[in-house]
Amino acid sequence: PKDWLFQGSINNSTWVTLDTRTNETNWVSGTTRTYTFTNFTAYKYYRISITGTQPDYYGYVGFDQVELMEVT
């Protein structure tokens, strides 16, 4: 993905955007990227809504793993 929204919901129908990323480029298979944002609400549902992809990915996007962690 190049551009995306990370969103949370308590009911799986109304979504709140928690983080927005744009122009994320130069992905290499097997690498880890870390993103942080502030959120004080525990949502029941989370999703990544991809809004843009790299031109050379032919419309295919994949994630190997997504990990959510609380930092105190």
C-alpha positions as CSV (number, residue, x, y, z in Angstrom):
1,P,0.0,0.0,0.0
2,K,1.0,3.6,-0.5
3,D,-1.9,5.4,1.2
4,W,-4.2,4.1,3.8
5,L,-6.4,4.9,6.8
6,F,-6.3,2.9,10.0
7,Q,-9.7,2.9,11.6
8,G,-11.6,1.6,14.7
9,S,-15.2,0.9,15.4
10,I,-17.3,-0.2,18.3
11,N,-20.2,-1.5,16.2
12,N,-18.6,-2.5,12.8
13,S,-20.7,0.2,11.0
14,T,-19.5,3.6,12.2
15,W,-15.7,4.0,11.7
16,V,-13.3,6.5,13.3
17,T,-10.0,7.2,11.6
18,L,-7.2,6.7,14.1
19,D,-4.2,7.2,11.7
20,T,-3.7,8.3,8.1
21,R,-0.6,7.5,6.0
22,T,0.3,8.8,2.6
23,N,3.1,8.2,0.1
24,E,4.6,5.2,1.9
25,T,7.0,3.8,-0.7
26,N,9.9,1.5,-1.1
27,W,8.4,-1.6,0.5
28,V,10.7,-4.6,0.7
29,S,9.4,-8.1,1.5
30,G,10.3,-9.2,5.0
31,T,10.9,-5.8,6.5
32,T,9.1,-4.4,9.5
33,R,7.7,-0.9,9.8
34,T,6.4,0.7,13.0
35,Y,3.8,3.4,13.1
36,T,2.5,5.1,16.3
37,F,-0.6,7.2,16.9
38,T,-2.5,8.4,20.0
39,N,-5.8,6.7,20.8
40,F,-7.6,6.5,24.2
41,T,-10.6,4.3,23.1
42,A,-10.6,0.5,23.0
43,Y,-12.5,-0.4,19.8
44,K,-13.9,-3.8,19.2
45,Y,-13.1,-3.7,15.4
46,Y,-10.1,-2.4,13.5
47,R,-9.5,-2.1,9.8
48,I,-7.0,-0.8,7.3
49,S,-8.7,1.0,4.4
50,I,-6.2,1.2,1.5
51,T,-6.8,4.4,-0.6
52,G,-3.8,4.2,-2.9
53,T,-1.3,1.6,-4.2
54,Q,2.1,1.8,-5.9
55,P,1.8,1.8,-9.7
56,D,4.0,-1.3,-10.1
57,Y,2.0,-3.5,-7.8
58,Y,-0.8,-4.3,-10.3
59,G,-3.5,-3.8,-7.7
60,Y,-2.3,-6.5,-5.4
61,V,-1.6,-5.6,-1.7
62,G,-0.7,-7.9,1.1
63,F,0.2,-7.8,4.7
64,D,2.1,-10.5,6.4
65,Q,1.3,-9.5,9.9
66,V,-0.3,-6.6,11.8
67,E,0.4,-6.2,15.5
68,L,-1.3,-3.7,17.8
69,M,0.5,-2.8,21.0
70,E,-0.3,-0.4,23.9
71,V,2.5,1.9,24.9
72,T,2.2,3.4,28.4
